[in-house]
Amino acid sequence: MGRKTSPMNNTSCIVTLFMIVLCASNVFVCRGEWEPTWSTKAAEEAEAVAAIACSGHGRAYLDGLILKGMKKPVCECNACYGGSDCSKLLSDCAADAGSGDPYFLEPFWMQRAASSAILVSGWHRMGYTYSDGTFISELLVQYIKRLHATVGNAITEGKYIIFGSGSTQLLNAAVYGLSPNASMSPAKVVATAPYFPVYRTQTQFFNSRDFSYEGDTSLWKNKTDKNSLFIEFVTSPNNPDGKLTKGILHGSNVKTIHDRAYYWPHFTAIPSPADDDLMLYTISKLTGHAGTRFGWAIIKDKAVYDKMLTYIEMNTMGVSREAQLRALKVLDVALEGDGKQIFQFAYSTLRDRWIRLKETISKTKRFSLQNLSSQYCTFFKRERDPSPAYAWLKCERKEDKNCYKILEAAGINGREGSLYSAEDRYVRLSLIRSQDDFEILISKLKVLVAKD
């Protein structure tokens, strides 16, 4: 007859078997040390591609183009550079000052290659939701709250946070969240020129029965239309001119969406934490990771939060889990130490660019820049000089009615003022692209100014 086994013996066997399996799969548990297994090759591939220098005028990426007969991605060159290693300066090339790609922060992250890197397993979060059944990482929510508390640019206590694919997705989610349901009178969406063109184009594109774009805020300032709901976009600092702004319309029938994409201490002084009912932020203008497509809204009203959450869930079922993981990682790095390193780096870079640009433009009366002054910043605890993301350049001559064409002829590509519902005497020039882009811009401007 077999020996009778006690419950204690069964437990011992199970524990022993578990430890054997654990030791076989994790050296750290059994020997006090750990060595990578499946991650080694992936890490080597990532470092090999990152080590491709591209002469300092381009980048190679893991997901980049691989030419026939080659094993590694080829260099993707900065504007005005070419050749297999981006070492050739193209003389017949226009300065790219149009797009808002925040490459100016790339050196910061290259200096933190180890701490900012992520290696993800092939089975990382394959499901639609997190373990709590939501599409939102609660840990990332906590990091965002900590970030705003550190910077002092937003009050999050007692408010709700929702994620979007960049702040772009959240713009229309906010309009939807503030609009009346099945109303005979759609909400009137307005903004004050010059303003970010997506406010207009996106509202018109979705063509909803619940809201419609109704032009510049000034058209409605002195009109009494208490039967209509107004939704006003307020961007502070403003895109394109970098000025701190406030809403124009007031009343019980006015709702405001505060776009705070640039309300960070490297773009503007932070006079006080924003405490608006609905605020939008984006990681692209914070850490520079525009390609991650991650933004968040801070919302006071639960009903508005619920509607916006429904919009995001119906639209994309939340934000990519990989995007949330990367956002978590870069925010963790940004908050290292006293949480000031990224802002000091970014501010120093943009301030120096603004100083050089102003010095160049000061040598002519043909052009002018927006007037920005120094202001006390609660984050840096001192008065700081201007460091806008964009130059809002104006052609001052009466005959120069299309400033964009004048700059284009000089080899400078910006964005025309009419895109921002302003006169075409204005052009927006991006100051947040790569150092190569900025140097070419300054070089072209100096040639243009010298001809005056």
GUGU-87680 format. One record per residue (C-alpha): residue number from 1; x negated, y, z negated. Coordinates in steps of 0.2 Angstrom, whole numbers, always signed. Layout:
<rs>
  seq     xx     yy     zz
  NUM      X      Y      Z
...
</rs>
This chain:
<rs>
  seq     xx     yy     zz
    1     +0     +0     +0
    2     -7    +17     +4
    3    -13    +29     -9
    4     +0    +41    -15
    5     -5    +59    -11
    6     -1    +73    -23
    7     +5    +90    -18
    8    -11    +98    -24
    9    -21    +86    -13
   10    -10    +91     +2
   11    -14   +109     -1
   12    -32   +106     -2
   13    -33    +97    +14
   14    -23   +111    +23
   15    -35   +125    +16
   16    -50   +114    +21
   17    -44   +112    +38
   18    -40   +131    +40
   19    -58   +136    +34
   20    -65   +124    +47
   21    -55   +132    +61
   22    -59   +149    +54
   23    -78   +146    +53
   24    -78   +139    +71
   25    -70   +155    +78
   26    -77   +168    +66
   27    -95   +167    +61
   28    -93   +182    +50
   29    -81   +173    +38
   30    -94   +159    +35
   31   -111   +166    +37
   32   -109   +184    +32
   33   -112   +190    +50
   34   -103   +191    +66
   35   -108   +191    +84
   36    -97   +195    +99
   37    -91   +181   +111
   38    -78   +186   +124
   39    -81   +205   +123
   40   -100   +204   +128
   41    -98   +203   +147
   42    -84   +217   +147
   43    -96   +228   +136
   44   -110   +225   +148
   45   -100   +229   +163
   46    -94   +246   +155
   47   -111   +251   +150
   48   -119   +247   +167
   49   -106   +258   +176
   50   -108   +272   +163
   51   -127   +271   +166
   52   -125   +276   +184
   53   -131   +294   +183
   54   -125   +301   +200
   55   -138   +314   +198
   56   -128   +323   +185
   57   -116   +329   +198
   58   -103   +315   +198
   59    -97   +299   +189
   60    -95   +281   +193
   61    -80   +272   +185
   62    -75   +254   +181
   63    -60   +256   +192
   64    -69   +266   +205
   65    -71   +261   +224
   66    -83   +247   +227
   67    -90   +247   +245
   68    -93   +231   +255
   69   -109   +222   +250
   70   -110   +231   +233
   71   -107   +225   +216
   72   -105   +241   +207
   73    -93   +256   +209
   74   -100   +270   +220
   75   -102   +288   +213
   76    -87   +300   +214
   77    -95   +317   +217
   78    -90   +333   +209
   79    -84   +346   +222
   80    -97   +353   +233
   81   -109   +338   +230
   82   -111   +323   +241
   83   -122   +308   +246
   84   -123   +291   +238
   85   -129   +298   +222
   86   -121   +315   +223
   87   -138   +324   +224
   88   -134   +333   +240
   89   -127   +351   +238
   90   -114   +355   +251
   91   -117   +373   +257
   92   -101   +374   +267
   93    -90   +371   +252
   94    -76   +380   +243
   95    -76   +382   +224
   96    -62   +372   +216
   97    -54   +384   +203
   98    -36   +378   +206
   99    -33   +362   +196
  100    -33   +361   +177
  101    -43   +345   +175
  102    -52   +348   +158
  103    -69   +341   +163
  104    -77   +354   +153
  105    -75   +342   +138
  106    -84   +328   +147
  107   -101   +331   +139
  108    -93   +331   +122
  109    -87   +313   +124
  110   -103   +307   +133
  111   -113   +313   +117
  112   -101   +301   +108
  113   -101   +286   +119
  114   -101   +273   +105
  115    -89   +281    +93
  116    -76   +285   +107
  117    -77   +268   +117
  118    -63   +255   +116
  119    -63   +237   +122
  120    -46   +229   +123
  121    -42   +211   +124
  122    -32   +204   +138
  123    -17   +200   +127
  124    -17   +217   +118
  125     +2   +221   +114
  126    +10   +212   +129
  127    +27   +215   +122
  128    +38   +230   +125
  129    +39   +237   +107
  130    +28   +238    +92
  131    +32   +226    +77
  132    +45   +238    +70
  133    +55   +237    +86
  134    +50   +255    +92
  135    +40   +262   +106
  136    +30   +273    +95
  137    +14   +269    +85
  138    +17   +274    +67
  139     -2   +275    +64
  140     -3   +287    +79
  141    +11   +298    +71
  142     +1   +299    +55
  143    -15   +304    +64
  144     -6   +318    +74
  145     +1   +325    +57
  146    -16   +324    +50
  147    -23   +333    +65
  148    -11   +348    +64
  149    -14   +349    +45
  150    -33   +350    +49
  151    -31   +363    +63
  152    -17   +373    +55
  153     -8   +375    +71
  154     +9   +367    +67
  155    +20   +362    +53
  156    +26   +344    +54
  157    +33   +341    +37
  158    +52   +337    +38
  159    +51   +335    +57
  160    +52   +321    +69
  161    +38   +316    +82
  162    +41   +308    +99
  163    +29   +303   +112
  164    +29   +306   +131
  165    +19   +303   +146
  166    +10   +320   +144
  167    +20   +335   +140
  168    +26   +335   +158
  169    +39   +321   +154
  170    +43   +330   +138
  171    +48   +346   +146
  172    +64   +339   +154
  173    +67   +327   +139
  174    +68   +343   +129
  175    +80   +352   +141
  176    +91   +336   +141
  177    +90   +336   +122
  178    +96   +354   +120
  179   +109   +353   +134
  180   +128   +351   +130
  181   +135   +334   +134
  182   +147   +334   +149
  183   +150   +352   +148
  184   +160   +362   +161
  185   +147   +376   +159
  186   +129   +369   +161
  187   +115   +376   +151
  188   +105   +390   +159
  189    +86   +387   +159
  190    +75   +402   +160
  191    +57   +408   +158
  192    +47   +424   +158
  193    +35   +427   +172
  194    +21   +423   +174
  195    +26   +405   +169
  196    +21   +387   +172
  197    +30   +383   +188
  198    +35   +365   +182
  199    +48   +373   +171
  200    +57   +379   +187
  201    +53   +365   +199
  202    +56   +350   +187
  203    +73   +358   +182
  204    +78   +360   +200
  205    +72   +343   +205
  206    +83   +333   +192
  207    +98   +343   +197
  208   +108   +339   +182
  209   +126   +344   +179
  210   +121   +348   +161
  211   +108   +361   +165
  212   +102   +372   +179
  213    +88   +384   +182
  214    +93   +402   +182
  215    +78   +412   +185
  216    +68   +425   +174
  217    +73   +428   +156
  218    +73   +447   +160
  219    +88   +444   +171
  220    +98   +439   +156
  221    +91   +450   +142
  222   +104   +463   +142
  223   +119   +453   +148
  224   +132   +446   +136
  225   +136   +428   +141
  226   +141   +420   +124
  227   +151   +406   +133
  228   +134   +399   +141
  229   +120   +390   +132
  230   +103   +397   +136
  231    +87   +386   +135
  232    +71   +397   +136
  233    +54   +391   +139
  234    +41   +400   +129
  235    +23   +396   +132
  236    +10   +402   +119
  237     -4   +404   +124
  238     +4   +407   +141
  239     -1   +398   +156
  240     -8   +407   +167
  241    -14   +423   +157
  242    -18   +416   +140
  243     -8   +428   +130
  244     +1   +423   +114
  245    +20   +426   +117
  246    +37   +425   +109
  247    +55   +422   +115
  248    +65   +436   +122
  249    +82   +429   +120
  250    +91   +428   +103
  251   +107   +422    +97
  252   +117   +406    +92
  253   +119   +402   +110
  254   +100   +402   +113
  255    +89   +387   +111
  256    +70   +388   +114
  257    +57   +376   +120
  258    +40   +381   +113
  259    +26   +374   +125
  260    +11   +374   +113
  261     -1   +365   +125
  262    -15   +378   +123
  263    -12   +382   +105
  264    -29   +375   +100
  265    -43   +385    +92
  266    -54   +383   +108
  267    -42   +392   +119
  268    -35   +405   +106
  269    -36   +411    +89
  270    -24   +402    +77
  271    -15   +416    +67
  272     -4   +404    +58
  273     +4   +387    +60
  274    +18   +386    +72
  275    +35   +382    +64
  276    +47   +381    +78
  277    +62   +370    +80
  278    +55   +361    +96
  279    +36   +361   +100
  280    +27   +352   +114
  281     +8   +347   +113
  282     -3   +337   +125
  283    -19   +327   +123
  284    -25   +334   +139
  285    -29   +351   +133
  286    -34   +345   +116
  287    -47   +332   +120
  288    -48   +333   +139
  289    -40   +316   +142
  290    -28   +322   +155
  291    -28   +305   +164
  292    -22   +296   +148
  293     -5   +305   +151
  294     +0   +307   +132
  295     +9   +321   +124
  296    +21   +323   +109
  297    +35   +334   +103
  298    +38   +340    +86
  299    +57   +342    +83
  300    +67   +349    +68
  301    +84   +343    +73
  302    +89   +325    +71
  303   +102   +326    +85
  304    +90   +333    +97
  305    +77   +320    +92
  306    +89   +306    +95
  307    +94   +313   +113
  308    +76   +315   +118
  309    +71   +298   +111
  310    +86   +291   +122
  311    +79   +300   +137
  312    +61   +293   +135
  313    +68   +275   +132
  314    +79   +276   +147
  315    +66   +284   +158
  316    +50   +274   +154
  317    +54   +263   +139
  318    +41   +274   +129
  319    +23   +278   +133
  320    +10   +264   +138
  321     +3   +255   +123
  322    -15   +257   +130
  323    -12   +276   +131
  324     -7   +277   +113
  325    -22   +266   +108
  326    -34   +278   +117
  327    -25   +293   +110
  328    -28   +285    +93
  329    -46   +282    +96
  330    -50   +300   +103
  331    -41   +308    +89
  332    -50   +298    +76
  333    -67   +304    +84
  334    -60   +322    +84
  335    -56   +321    +66
  336    -73   +315    +61
  337    -81   +325    +47
  338    -73   +342    +44
  339    -63   +340    +61
  340    -72   +355    +69
  341    -85   +348    +80
  342    -74   +346    +96
  343    -66   +364    +93
  344    -83   +372    +91
  345    -90   +363   +106
  346    -75   +368   +117
  347    -74   +386   +111
  348    -92   +389   +113
  349    -91   +383   +131
  350    -76   +393   +136
  351    -81   +409   +127
  352    -98   +409   +137
  353    -88   +406   +153
  354    -77   +420   +149
  355    -91   +432   +145
  356   -100   +427   +161
  357    -84   +429   +172
  358    -80   +446   +164
  359    -98   +452   +167
  360    -97   +447   +185
  361    -80   +456   +188
  362    -85   +471   +179
  363    -97   +476   +193
  364    -82   +480   +204
  365    -65   +490   +204
  366    -58   +479   +217
  367    -53   +465   +204
  368    -48   +465   +186
  369    -44   +452   +173
  370    -31   +450   +160
  371    -34   +460   +144
  372    -38   +449   +129
  373    -45   +455   +113
  374    -54   +447    +98
  375    -42   +440    +84
  376    -44   +432    +67
  377    -43   +413    +68
  378    -37   +404    +52
  379    -46   +388    +58
  380    -63   +396    +60
  381    -60   +408    +46
  382    -67   +423    +56
  383    -63   +434    +70
  384    -66   +425    +87
  385    -69   +431   +104
  386    -57   +427   +119
  387    -59   +410   +127
  388    -44   +407   +139
  389    -42   +392   +149
  390    -38   +402   +165
  391    -43   +419   +172
  392    -28   +429   +178
  393    -37   +439   +192
  394    -28   +454   +200
  395    -33   +462   +217
  396    -32   +480   +213
  397    -33   +488   +231
  398    -16   +493   +238
  399    -20   +484   +255
  400    -25   +468   +246
  401     -7   +461   +244
  402    -12   +443   +245
  403    -26   +440   +233
  404    -26   +421   +236
  405    -31   +424   +254
  406    -45   +436   +250
  407    -53   +423   +238
  408    -50   +409   +250
  409    -59   +418   +263
  410    -74   +420   +251
  411    -74   +401   +248
  412    -64   +401   +232
  413    -48   +390   +229
  414    -37   +396   +215
  415    -18   +396   +213
  416     -8   +410   +220
  417     +3   +421   +209
  418    +19   +417   +217
  419    +18   +399   +210
  420    +20   +407   +193
  421    +34   +419   +199
  422    +22   +434   +199
  423    +15   +445   +213
  424     +3   +437   +225
  425     -9   +451   +220
  426    -13   +439   +206
  427    -23   +422   +207
  428    -26   +410   +193
  429    -43   +403   +192
  430    -47   +388   +181
  431    -61   +389   +169
  432    -59   +372   +161
  433    -66   +361   +175
  434    -84   +354   +176
  435   -100   +365   +174
  436   -104   +362   +192
  437    -87   +369   +197
  438    -89   +385   +186
  439   -107   +388   +192
  440   -101   +387   +210
  441    -86   +399   +206
  442    -97   +412   +198
  443   -109   +411   +213
  444    -95   +414   +225
  445    -88   +428   +215
  446   -105   +437   +214
  447   -107   +436   +233
  448    -89   +443   +235
  449    -92   +457   +222
  450   -109   +462   +230
  451   -100   +465   +247
  452    -89   +478   +238
</rs>
